[in-house]
Amino acid sequence: MILIKEGEIYTPDFIGTKDLWVGGGKILAIEDNRVMADFKNIKPIIIDAKGKLVVPGLIDGHVHIAGAGGEGGPATRTPELQLTEMIKAGVTTVIGCLGTDGFARSPIDVLMKVKALRAEGVSAWMMTGAYQLPTPTITGDVAKDIIYFEEIIGAGEIALSDHRSSNPSSEELAKFAAHVRIAGLLGGCAGIINFHMGDAKNPFKPIYDLVKNSELKYKQFLPTHINRNPWIFRESKNYGKDGPVDITTSSYPYYPDEEVKPSKAFRELLAAGVPLEHITFSSDACGSLPAFDTHTGELLRIDRGLPIANLHELRDSVLVEKISLSQALRVLTTNPARIFKLNTKGELAPGKDADILVLDKDLHLETVIANGQIFMQNGKILKKGTYE
Ligand SMILES: [Zn+2]
């Protein structure tokens, strides 16, 4: 058992200074500072959190865990996510996806990486498919993937409004979305579709048309990269009132001229009246960060994203944008947990999975617990990935 002593607890709501007990991978109790009668004969590992902040482990809803990219040729294919890259970022749950390359990479690679991360002790799920429609799957049918594999909770990222999209017709998109929805029902999972949003003008039109011409609801769709350029961001202030929107953290500051800084985008969405529950952050980690010449379409340079961008932007949301910590935490905890239907995640409460971070007052990460196991303590990594 682990006892996190006298920390300031954010569930994400601030509930005061309390002791948090962990056992069997779960949060057992959050109590005022006293020896709990039930546990008095047990000698727990004690983590002193006096003067520190205790918050839920972060959920990163869009990570190319098995590698991605390749838009600059084979040498630009990105490597897989390493366990320590997650832990250093306070990310204890990832949702994996494939990305641009649905030809030379497969959802099987992502599924095996989900299994590998779970075996290493953290939590992982995935979305099946790639940018293109029809989209690559494991079983030959996106619905069967979602129903048969507990690890698969939806489809994505499907590219819209992008020069790398397969430009699906509205009819094609509606059929696909309905197929994924029924799979979510039968599979008992979110059945969500994560849309990669590109640089085309009027970017949300395909989703507006989809909802207008069907019985489908906005909550089934999570468009991402909504801070990638000024015009999609402007439109996301309206779209975000209807459905969830995901801000990408790791591409900033690679495109400072085009992008809206994630923490600033967060504050502006709130100011525009977008409900807090509709906003999420994800890193797009391991995705390549290519820059194309706007006139010729030629690839200019390429980089690789990291999950730590979430933590930087969380910190800036609080310290620079003056959003309260309990509000800011929601975009990386309760909101993705609800949108992806991960019922045991995203919150500090008895019975939830013991995914816990201890931060100092300046929001620097000190300790990371995932599924009740200590991966990092006082800034020192205790457990690394198999090949690290
Ligand atoms: Zn994308």
Residues whose N, C-alpha, C, O or C-beta is under 5 A from the ligand:
A	BS01	ZN	E157 H196
